[in-house]
């Protein structure tokens, strides 16, 4: 087990949630300051090197030019900086339970993976679908081929860890069963290409109870399909439009930490109250990490409610089984599934996505299928919601933000399983 997986495993044995920021700076002193602050936070943490947009698309020359000219970048250019610089950056910081993950967003990450391995790092994330459909115009079959080679490169070094980003598809408005299925399928893809340590992701959506079901379904399917691997689950604090009030943003952050604690989730990626207004500072991130750790600790040992009100496990299992039946090679199965529309991400405009599925937020505040296209699951829109309009979509996009902001403006108000308001 490598340093990153070992750090998460040690926290799990201690009954603590690992909290992690999104953080990436091109300036070396600032990046080191950020990693040092994360390590010293009053929480169980791991660090992040978030890669800049030039490096994500393989334009390393532009990244090098920006460094030479002193132009700011929107992340850490790991290839342009070179292995020695990155190794010096993390020297004295990693170890003793603290590790660093490289996060990037690339449909063809081989260069990034070579750079992180050469620098002595052992963890990254992404996937052939999750880093293709939202972030690129790369055909899925090309992304699958690139990720197969990249997984094999990563797996060639003992102790490496890879996280699927499949549970975060588009950030919001993708019903939980598809998020769970995509994360599990990418995990199976990683396993087929040699990885022995993986994590599966899920992004917090619009209804606490539905999210509990989703995370438990993810754990169930991971147990069935990833036997023999070291694996854990990572939860992302809500990735859509964030509350504008500090109170609303902190309530949403704490709600995600409670969700992680209730479901036995091992790691959580935080967001900060600054999200709606500006790029978070190092201190913004530290505050969010410490708030999340406190909230998770307050709910440690609580048991999630039993039940399957939303049917997430059954839908996710159907999607996973349908794809795996297409071909024994999971990469080819994924490509064929999208070609046939058996996997179909709502509101995703990538050319290889059928884009016939749609979702809506029902009267409970949960995220449901409005239409499923050719997918092997049913959509049953609520009475009166047979059609979706442009203003419905706008309402859904702002649903969580407005719900938590409204609650924050009420003395002592806290959102419950769902808040009254916009339901499209």
Helices and strands as residue ranges (DSSP letters): H 3-13, E 18-20, H 28-40, E 44-50, H 53-56, H 60-69, H 78-81, H 83-90, E 100-103, H 110-118, E 123-126, H 140-155, E 161-164, G 166-168, H 176-192, E 197-203, H 208-225, E 230-236, H 246-263, E 267-269, H 282-298, H 312-324, H 330-340, E 357-361, E 367-372, H 390-408
